[in-house]
Amino acid sequence: MALRDEIAYLLHVGSEGETTAEYGIVIRRHALSERGVPYQAVLAAVEADKPFGADEELLTFGPSFGPEALEALTRRLTALGLVYFDDFFEFASDFPLWCKFAVAFVPTRST
């Protein structure tokens, strides 16, 4: 696959894995059961009724309103027992309006 095709593939957006680059958060769904964190507690921590995007492996939330809000949400998730980077990460970037982002779960030995 040519690099251009790989980039197009990675940026392909499906409603399930859709994420926002405007101060978004991506959580590994399986981490909730691993850490004993209730789904409803995550929704409360990120002040959402439902994820921005979801599939069997990942939950995405956002957009948050700036870096300070994202930092507060990160503190709340770690207070629940989730581990930054192992269980969730922040996604924030500048991007043109004609571009959308998606995330996909890739199993590794540690997950």
Rosetta blueprint (number, residue, H / E / L):
1 M L
2 A L
3 L H
4 R H
5 D H
6 E H
7 I H
8 A H
9 Y H
10 L H
11 L L
12 H L
13 V L
14 G L
15 S L
16 E L
17 G L
18 E E
19 T E
20 T L
21 A L
22 E L
23 Y L
24 G E
25 I E
26 V E
27 I E
28 R E
29 R H
30 H H
31 A H
32 L H
33 S H
34 E H
35 R H
36 G L
37 V L
38 P L
39 Y H
40 Q H
41 A H
42 V H
43 L H
44 A H
45 A H
46 V L
47 E L
48 A L
49 D L
50 K L
51 P L
52 F L
53 G E
54 A E
55 D L
56 E L
57 E L
58 L E
59 L E
60 T E
61 F E
62 G L
63 P L
64 S L
65 F L
66 G L
67 P H
68 E H
69 A H
70 L H
71 E H
72 A H
73 L H
74 T H
75 R H
76 R H
77 L H
78 T H
79 A H
80 L H
81 G L
82 L L
83 V L
84 Y E
85 F L
86 D L
87 D L
88 F E
89 F E
90 E E
91 F E
92 A L
93 S L
94 D L
95 F L
96 P L
97 L L
98 W L
99 C L
100 K L
101 F E
102 A E
103 V L
104 A L
105 F L
106 V L
107 P L
108 T L
109 R L
110 S L
111 T L
